[in-house]
Amino acid sequence: MKRLFLLVALLALVSQASAAELPNIVILYADDMGYGDLGADNPKSKIPTPNLDRLASEGMCFTDAHSSSGICTPSRYALLTGRFHWRKFHGIVNAFDGPVLDDELTIPELLKEKGYRTACIGKWHLGWNWDDIRKPEVKPEKDQRGRTFYPPAAFDWSKSISGGPLSHGFDYYFGDDVPNFPPYSWFENDRVITEPTEPLQITPETAEGSWEARPGPMTKGWDFYAVVPRLTERTVDWIGEQKGKEGPFFLYVPFNSPHAPIVPTEEFRGKSQAGGFGDYVVQTDDNAGRILKALDDNGFGENTLVIFSADNGAEHYAYERVRKFDHWSSAPFRGVKRDLYEGGHHVPMIVKWPGHVPAGTVNDTLISQVDVMGSVASIVGLSLPANAAADSYDMSKVWTENGKGPRQSIVHNTMAGKFAIRDGDWLLVAAKTGAHSKVPAWFDKERGYLEDDADGELYNLKLDVAQKHNLYADHPEKVKELTALMKRTQAKGQVRQ
């Protein structure tokens, strides 16, 4: 009996030691932040980003990282599932839409198998089962612009709502769901905690661009400028609450910024040389710094894997920033949010893990955000099920050894029916143009972009990173080769390694 007791005690100690060795994992996810906005990626950036630059100096900075889409919801879906969004859908979740996640395995669900505590604080934007609280007898209305919206009385706000973060592996959620979509309220876990009692009536000027807030229910006194500071405050508090608890945690922080409405607080106005958007990026960087400091202050810094990236490129307001401030958010690439061009999905990415990821390194291997899941699974010692994360490559050795990764290609997509494929140095746009957002004529003229009659676009990014010289007509065999590879990938998926 005594021997059995000793054996059980020994196994418990081994289990505790293993749990202690598992790293905490934190994903910081910016919203509409271009590759050229981050100082670590673009020395000519007019926006100071000292905290994220320091993160890059302490970890590995990837120069060829990509989100799954050029818009919000699909990229978030792909990040959390390790599966390209275009295998299921293309667009965003609009106000009061249902969830895009069904039974796909997510990163938090995976990590819970290893005893991780999991939290999401920030922008969810993957949908909820609003029918759980909707009152069918209350019909939608129209605002003065003819836009349909639900009045506050259309929902029973006292009830819980399924389909959100708690339905997909998170133990805790706090946020406002989407910054420019109703309900304009605070959510905690599976319910709205500040009842929206009136329709949106706020339309002040923003620091840049349009207000972009959709009509719908709003909590009385809702302050758009206070949202980002409150999210950061709650994140810092949550980190502090983990001190002294056994086992590791996974924290996913999808920022609401610098997405429109562009509302930097007074403290950050004028802090950049790139206008209101630049100031909002400065505030985003400051928020990241506060979160990273909280990790250090609570003793988690040395055993935490931190991943920073963004969901897509900057909004089309980026064109005017070139003219007004000589700052190009997509530098050195072409295109903006929504585009198949690099500027739509070629995003910043930094990985830091003290003692494991070599500090101050720059890596040019091709990597997608869908690879995060496969990499994290490897780090914590889990095998992914055959039916999960089919597009996710294990990049953990790339992170720890600063080597080349197994990924050779990525199929890019934002809008239904329009695709591109990256393979090695080559990029094929299987559409008449890689642009979706309207490009000002002055910009094309200034940058030397010329129209042609080709059926698609082909570029060698090693020789032409700005995508100026369309080689589609010059290399028909390469077009044929890449088209076939794209169709094979779409039909069969990639081989996970």
N, C-alpha and C positions, 0 to 999 in steps of 0.2 A: 504493500500500500504506500509506504514511504517512497519507494522507488518510482511508483506511478505518479505520485505528487510532484516529485522532483522533475520528472519528464514533462509533465504538463506545465510546470513553472518555466522550464527551459524553453519549451515551444512558445510560450507567451512572451518571453524576453526576446526570442528571435523575431517573432512577429512584430513586436514594438520597435525593434531595431530596424527592421525592413521598412516599416511605416515612416520612421524618422529619416531614413535615407531618401525617401521619395521627395522630389522637389515640389514646393508649391508652384502653381502655374498661373500666370496672370497674362491676359490678352488685353491690350489697349488698342482700341479700334477707332480711328478718326473717321469723320464723315465728310466726304467731298474735299479731301485734302490732296492736292496734286504732288507729283514726284518733285517738281521744281520748287515747291514751297519750303521744303525741309533743307536747312542749311547744310546738313551732313551730306546730302545728295547734290545740292546745287550751291556752290560757293558764291554765285552771283545773286542768290535770293535776297530780296529786299525785306525779308521777314526774319527777325531774330528768333531762333528756336534753341536756346542754350540747353534746356533740359533734355530734349530729344537728341541733340548733338552729343551731349555727354553720355546718354544711353548708348549711342552708336560707338563712342570711343571706348566704352566699357564692354562692348559686345561685338557682334558681327552685323555689318550693314550689307544688305543685298541690293545689287544694282539692276537685277533683271527679275523682279518679283511682280506677280500679277494677281489681281482679284478675278473672280470668275466672270463678273459682269461689269458694265459701265454704269450700273444703277444700284440702289440700296439693297432691297430685299433679296434679290438673287445672290448677291455676294455674301450676305450674312448666312443664308441657307447653305451655301457651298462651304464656307468656313467651318460651320458647326457640324456638317455631315460628311465632309470629305468627298463630296459628289458634285460634279458640275451641275449647275442649276438648269441648264438647257435640256437635260434629260427629263425634266418634269415641267418646267414653266419658264417664262421669260420676264414678265412684268413685275411691278411692285404690288404689295398689298395696299389697297386704298383704304380710306377711312371706313371702319366697321366691316371690313372684309374678314372672312374666315382664315384659319391657319393654312400655311403652305406645308408645314411639317405634318406628316402622318406617323408612320411607324419607323421612319429612318432612325438609325442609331446616331446619337449626337455625342459630341465630346464630353459634356457633363455626365451623360448616362454611362459612357465608357469608363470615366474616371471613378464613378461611384463604386464600380466593381473593386477598386483598390482602396475604398474607404475615404475618398475625397469628400470634403464638404464643398458645396458648389453654390455660387452666387452670380447673378447677372444684375448689374446696376447701370442703367442708361437706356439707350434706344433699342427697343425690341424689334419692331417693324416686321414681324413674321406672322402676325395675325392672331386673333382670339375667336372663340366660339361665342360671338355676341348674341346669338339666339338664346343663350342661357339666361340673359337678363332683358332681352327685348320684349316690349309690349306690342303685340301684333295689332292691337286696336288703334295705336297711335301712328298716324301716317307721316311720311316725310313731307317737308315743306320746301319752298324755294326762296332763295335770298333775292336781293335787288338785281343781281347779275344773272339770275336764272339758274343758279347752281342748286342742286338738290341737297338737302341736309336733314338730319334727324334733330328734332327739338329735344331739350333735356328730359321732358316727360316721357320720351319713347323708351326709357330703360328703367329697370328697378336697380338702382345703384347700390342697394344694400346686399345684393347677392354676389356670390363668387362667380368667376368666369373661367371656364376651362380652355385648354388649347394654347395657353401662354407658356412662359418659361417653366412654371412648376409642372407642366404636363410633359416636359421634354428634358428632364434631368436636373433642373436647378432646384436647390433647396430654398433659395431666397431670391426675390426680385424686388427691386425698387426702381422706379423711373416714371417717365411720362409717355411711354410707348413710342410716339413719333412727335418731334417738336412742332411741326406745322400741320398736324392732323388732329381732329377731335377724337376723343374728349380731351380738352385741355385741363388735365387733372393729374394728381399724383396717384400712381398705382403702388401697392405693396402686396407682394405675393400674388394672389389670384383675385384681387378685387381693387376697385377704385376707392381710395380713402379720403378724397376731398370731393364731395358731391358737386357735379357741375349743374348749376341751377339756372343758368342763363345762356343765351346764344352768344357766340363770339361777336364782340363789338369793337375789338381793338384793331385799329389800322394805322398806327403811327409810322413815321418814316424809319427806315432801317439804315444802318451804316453803309450799306451797299446793296444794290439789287432790289428786287421786289419783296413784298411782305410774304407772299406765298402761303399764308395760313388759310386752310380750307374752312368753310363754315361748319358750325356744329356746336355742341354743348361745351360750356366753359365754366370752370370754378370761379365764383365771384372773386374779383381782385387778382386774377391770374396775372403773373408778371413774367413775360417771356425772357426778360433780362436776368431774372433770378434762377432760371432753370439750370443752366450749366453750373453755376456755383453750388447750388443745392446738391446736384448729383455728385460733384467732387467731394463735398462735405460728407455725404452719406457713405461714399466709397472709403474715405479715410477712416470714418468711424467704424465701418464694418471690419476693416483690416485690424484696427485696435481691438475689436471684440474677439478676434481669433487668438489673441495672445493667451498662452496657457492651455489651450485646447489641444487634445491629442490628435495626431494624424494631420495630413496635408490638406490644403484647400486649392480649389480652382476658382479664380475670379475673372469673369468676362466683363470688361468695361467698354461697351460701345458708346462712344461719345456722341452727343447731339451736335457737336461743332466740328468744323466751321460751316456746317450746312445752313442754308437759309431757313428762317429769317436770321440775317447776320446782325447779331445783337451783342457786341462786346460791351462789357460793363465799363463804367467811367474810368476805372483804374487802368484799363488797357487801351483806351482811345489815344491814338497818336503814337503808339509804341512801335509801329512799323513804318516802313516807307512804301507800303503797298495798299494804303487806304483802309476802309473798314474791314474788308475781308482779311487783310494782313494783320490787323489788330486782333481779329477773332482767332486767327491762327496762333498769335502770341498768347492769347488767353488759353487756348487749347494746350499749348506747350507748357504753360504754367500749371495747368491742372494735372497734366501728366507728371510734372515735377513734384507736385504735392503728394500724388499717389505713390511715386517711387520713394519719396522721403518717408512716408508712413510705413512702407515696407522695412526700410532701414531702422527707423525709430523703434519699431516693435520687434526687432531682431530677426526679421524674415529675409533680409536682403541677400545673405550669402547662400541661402538654399531656396531661391526662387528663380524659376525660368520665366523671363519676361519676353513677350512677343509684342511688338508694335507694328501696326500696318494701317491701311485705310481701305474703305469699301470701294472706292472708284476715284477717278480724277476730279478736278475742280469743275464747278458749274460754268456755264457759258459766259458768265460775267467776266471770266478770265480774259476774254479778248479786250475788253475796255481797260483792264488793268495794264495791259501792254502799252496802250496809247497814253494813259494817264500817269503811270508810274514806272514804265519800263520794267515790269515784272511779269514773267511768263510762268504761270503755275505748272505748266506741263513740261517745262524745259528739261531736256533738250528735244522733246518729242513733239509730234503733231497730234492735234485733237484734244477734246475735252470730255467731260462726263457724257455718257451715252454712246460715244463714238467707238467704232471698231479700230480706229487708229490707236497708237500706243498711249496717247494721253488719256484715253477713256478708262484704261485698266492697268497700265504700268504704274505701280504705286510704291511708296516707301515701304521698307520692311527691315526691321531690326530684331535681332535675337540676342538676348543676354542671359547667361547662366554662369555665375562666377565659379571658376575652377573647372569648368567643362567647355564652355565656348570661349575660344581665344579672344582676348580683348583687343580692340582696335583693328579688327580685320575687315576687309572689304572682299566680298565674294560675288563673282559675276555669273554663277551657275543659274540656269533657268529654274524658277520655282513658282509654284502657284499656292494660293491660300488653301486650296483643297489638300495640300500636302501636310498641313499642320496636324490633322488628325492621325495620319499614319506615323508621323514623327513622334507625337506625344505618346501614342500607344507603345511604340518601341521603347521610349525612355522609361515608362513606368512598368515595362515587362508584360504587356498584354498583347495577345494575338487578336487581330480584327476578324470578326466572323466573315465568311465567304460572301455574304450578301450585304455587307456594309462597306461604306467608304471606298467604292470600287475605283475611284479616280485618284486616290491618295497614295503618293509615294512616301516611303520612309526617308526623310532627309536628316535624321538625327546624326548620322556620321558626318554629313556635310557640315552641320552645326558645330560638332565637337572637334572635327579634324580639318576643317577649312578646305575640303576637297571638292571635286566635281560631283554633281548629283546624278541620279539615274534618269531624271526627266529630260526627254529630248524634244517634246512637242506639247502644245496647248491649243485646244480649239476655243477661240474667243467668240462671244456672242453677247448682244444686249437685246436687240429687237427680234421678234419672231421672223424666221425666214432669211435672216442675214447673218452670215458666219465668216470667220477668218480663221486661219490656222498658222501658228508659229511652229517652225521646225528648224532647229539649229539657228543659223543666221537669217533664214528666209521667212518672210511673212506674206501669205496670200490672203487678200481680201476677196472673198467670193461674192462680190456685189459691185455695182457700178461705182460706188464710192464708200469709203470708210467713215464718212461724216454722217451724223444724224442731226446734231445741232447745227443751225445755220451759221456759216462762217462769213464774217464781214468781208466784202470785196477788198477793202484796203489791206486787210491782214494777209490774204492770199497774194496780193500784189507785192506787199512789203517782204514777205517771206519767200517769194519765188515759186509759189504753187500754181501750176498751170493745168487747165482742163484738157482732157483728151477723150477719144471715143472708144477706148478699150472697154471690154465687157467686165473687167475686174482690175485689181491692182496687185502688183507683185514688187516686193522690195527686198533688198539685201541690207539688213539692219546694221551689219558690221561696217558696211561702206556708206550707208545712207540712213543714219539714225533718225533724221528729221522727216523721212519718207517723202522726199521731193521727186525722185526719179522713178517713175513707174516702168518696170521692166516686163510687164505682162505680155506685150506683143513680141518682145525679144527672146523670151525663154518659154516657148509653148510646152516643152517637155517637162520643165520644172512646174509649170501650172498643172499639167496633167498628173504629175507625181504627187503634188500636194493635195490636189482635189481628191485623189484616190485615198490618200492617208486620212484626210478629214472624214470621208464617208465611212472608212473602216472604223475610225474612232467613234463616230456617232452611232454606228450600228452595234459595235461589240464592246465598247469601253476600253479602258486602258488596262494593262496588266500590272497589278499592284506589286511592288517590290519592297 
